[in-house]
Amino acid sequence: MRKILSIFLVTLPLLSVAQFAPPAGQEGTTAMHCDSSAFVAWATGCVVERGPMRIDKPENGLASYGVDADGLGKPDGQALVSLGDGGNAVLTFESPLYNGPGPDFAVFENPLENAQQPGFFFLELGFVEVSSDGENFVRFPAISYVPESPQVGSFDCVEPQLVHNFAGKYAPLYGTPFDLEELPEDERLDKNKITHVRIVDVVGTINPDYATYDSEGHIVNDPWPTPFASSGFDLDAVGVIHDLAHYSIHDHSAASIAIYPNPVQDRLSVKAEKITSIAVFSLTGQRLLESDSNHVDVSFLASGLYLVRVEADGKVAIEKFMKN
């Protein structure tokens, strides 16, 4: 739902302990700003199937805010398309996505923060699914620890820490990242050739006749009812982090490529024939440095866990390493 009437937003009292990544700007967040260098492309196609403004009163009509094209390109926090209760949007791309190091794409919405209680947001959530053929979709496991009662009201706010792997978790211009590695194995899906991403609005009611459930069987409780033209998940954009146009993937587990020492203090060495490129990434997928040598200076990196991608002799390996 379009966040216009912020004066009405209230904070829902919560008894649960926060479990997952916090809002953008806080330590431990996974939020990715749209200006991040990690993004190499944006969705180029969007087809929306609207849901009703209120699922239990279909006679009131469908959500109607925005147009399909508002889900394309880089997000601006303004041009949005609303899905309505249970509606969905299918995004396509110039080049297929693949399972690279860290997150592979991010979904942007525009939750409004409660001005009276920072850290609480008006969250309209969406499930995220992907497909390699546009017909068979596999859903990311998503978890909500928002209490199943009482109903989160039309203008209530909750903590983002209570939800995981739902689109719509972070503030405007900050995307929620998704890592294809987290998907369950499915013979219908090629994680290295994702052609479609589908966002499905969470029907936030706790009424079991219409409720939706997370991957652990919890009712997903988010603001409801929202009987407005801007009802439901508000799609702003889908940003691409890894696609085949920018990275040539032939073999993710090339045995002929090795890295050492691990952990490393100053210089990471790569053992491989005919090295084409070496790149080091953060765990959120941000490219930190590149090299065409088999010795990489990592002395300036902060202590922690990183990913290195090595392309050599027509093969690719992606490995984790620890910087001391």
N, C-alpha and C positions, 0 to 999 in steps of 0.2 A: 504493500500500500504506500502510495506517495506520502512522504513525511511533511505535511503542510501544517497540521494543527498541533505543533509541538507543545503548546501551552497545556494540552490535556494529558500529556504523558505522565504516568505515575510509575513508581517502582513497586514491583511485586515482592512482598516479603518472602525470602527463601530460607529454608532450613538446611538445604544440602550444602556440602562442602565442595568448592570449585575443584574440578578434576583436570581440565584440559588447558590449552594455550590461552593466555589472557588477551585483552584488546590490543590493537595497534599502539605502539609507543611504550608498552610495558615489557619488562624483561621476560624473555621466554615466548613472546608472541611469534606466530608464524605468518602474520599479515605481510603482504607484499604490495608496496606502493606501485601504482601504474607506471611511474617513471623509472622503475628498476631496470637496469641493463639486462636483467635475466630474461625479459620478454623480447622475443624475436619476431612475433607476428600476433595478429588478432583475428577473431572469427570473421569470415567473409560471407557466410550465409546464415540466415536465421528464419525459421518457420515456427510460428507460435500457434498453439491450440489453446484457446482461452477456456478457463473454467468459470463457473458462476461466481457472482459477487458474494453469494452466501449459499453454501452447498445444500442446506436444508430448505431453502426457498428459491428453487430454480426459476420460478416465475418472475423474480426480480431482475433477471437478465444476467449477461456475462460481464466480466471485467472488460474495460475498454480503453484504459489509459495507455497512450503511446502506440507505436506501430512496430512491426517486426524489425525494421531497419534500425530501430533504436538499440537493438542488442548487438550491433556490429561495431567494429573499430575500437579505438581506445576509449576508455570510460571518461565521462566528464561529470558524473554525479547529478546530471540534470535530465538528459534525454534517456528515458527509461521505458520499458514495456512491461506492463503488469500482467501476470498470468492468471489471477483469480484462483479460487479454491480448487486445488487439484489440477490446474492447468499445466502445460509444459511448453518448453521451447527447445527446438533441436537446432544445434549450431554445427556448421560445417566449415572447412578450412581449405586454404589454397594447397596445403601440403599435409599429409597425415602426421599425427603426433606419434611419438615413440617413447618408450620407457627408458629415460635417461637417468643421470644421477640426481637424486632428490626429486622435488615436485616437477611435474611435466606441464601443468597448466593451472590457471587460477580463474575463479569466477568472482565477478564484481556485482555487488548490490549496493544499497544505500541506507543501512540502519542509522537511526537517529539516536544520539546519546542523550540521556536524561541530564539536563543542565543542572538540576538540583542535586543529583547524585552521580558524579562522574564514575564511569566504569560500568554503568547499567545502560543497556541499549534496547531499543524497540526492534526486535528481531523477527523478520518474516523469513522462514527458512525454506530451503529447497534440497531435495535429494539430487545426487549427481550420478548419471549413468553414462557409459561409453559403449561404442559399437565399432566394429570393423567392417560392417556391411550395410549399416543403416536400418537393419531389420531386427537383429538380435542384440539387445542391450544388457549390460551387466552393471549392477549398482554398487557404488562404493559402500562399504560397511559404515554406517553412521550411527552415532550414539547421542542420546539426550538424557541428561540427568536433571532436567527441569522437573520438579514434582508433578505428578499426574493430576493433582488437584490442589487447590481450586483451579478453575479455568483461568488461564492468563487472559486478562480482559482486552478489549479492543485497543486500549492505549497503554497497556502495561509494559514495563521493561524488565529484562532479566540480565544475568551475567553471561557473557560469551563463554566463560570458562566451563559452563555447564553443557556445552555441545561440542561435538567433534565430527568432522567430515560432512558437515552440512554447508551448502552454499548459503551466503547471506550472513555470515558470522561477524564480518568486520565492517568498519566505518566506510563511508564513501571514499572512493579512489584507492581503497586497500582491498586487494583480492584475497580470497580464501584459496590456498594452494591444494592441489590434489596430486598424489603420487601414484602412478599406474601400478607400481610394485605392490600396493596395498590391496589390489583387487584379487578376489578369489580366482583360482585357475578355472578356466572354462574353455572347452574345445571350440566354442563358437567365436572366441575372441583372440585376436592377435595383438598383444600389448605393444608391439612395435609397428603397428599400422592402424592407428585409431583415426577413423574418418568422421565420426559423429560424436558430439557431446550433447546429452539431453539433461535439462534441468526440470525437475518435477516439483511443483509447489507442494509444501506440506500443508495439509488441511489441519489447522491448529486446534480444532475442537477436541474436547475430551469425551464427547458423546460417542459411545462405542459404535453407533450406527454409521458414523461418518469418519471416525478417527483414523489416523495413520500411525504406523508403528516403526520404531527404529530397528536396527539389526539385532538388538538384544531383547526385543519384544515389548519395549516400553512405549506407551502412548506418547507421541510427540506433541507437547503442549506449547503452542505459541499464540500470539494475539488473535483472538476470534470472539465474536464475528467482526469482519471488516467489510460491511456492505456498501462499498464505494466503487466507483469506476476504476480506482487504483488498487483494488483488492488483490491480496496475495503477493507472492514473490515479485520483486521489481528488478528485472534483469537490466544490467548496465553494459556488461561486456564479458567476454572470455578471452583471456590472454594466453598465448602459447609460449612455453619455455623450451620445449624440445620438439622439433619437427624434422622430417626427413629432408626438407629443402636446405636446412642449415647444418645437418649432421648426417654423414653417411655411415650407417650401422650395418656391419656384416656379421660380426661375431662378438657377442657381449662377454664371452668367457674364453678368450683366446689364451690357451695354455702357454704359448710361446712368448707372452708378455709378462714381466714380473717387475715389482717395485721393491726397493729396500733403501735404508733400513726402515723398519716400522715397529715402534715409534721412531720419529725422526726429529733431530734438533735443528740442523741448519740446511742440509742439502739432501734432497730426495733423488735417488738414482733410479733409472729405468733401464731394464735389460730387455732389448728387443732388436729385431732386424728392420732396417729401412723405416726408421721413425718418421712419420709425417707431421704429427702434432702432439703436443701434450698440453692439457689444460687442467687447472685446479679449480674446484668449485667449493662453495660453502654447502652445508647440508640443505639449505633452502634453494639451492640451484643457481646462486649468483656466481658468475665467472670471475675469479679473482686474479688469475695470471695465466700466461701462455708461454710455451717454449718449444723450440724445434731441436733442442739438445737433449741428450739423455741424462743431464744433471740439471735439477731445478732448485733454485735458491728459494727456500721457504722460511728463511730466518726471520723475516718481518711479520709472519703470520702469528696471531695470538694462539696460545695453547688451546688445543681442542681437536675435534674430529673433522676431517675434510674428505673430499672425494677427488680422485684424479682420473682423468679420461685420457687414455693413450691410444692413438691410431698409428699402426705400424704394419707395413707389408700387407695392406688391404684388410687388416683386422682391427677390432676395437676391444679394449678392455676397460672396465670401470671398477676401480678399487677404492676402498676406504683406507685412510691412514691417520695416525695420531701424531699431532705436532706437540712436542714437549715444550 
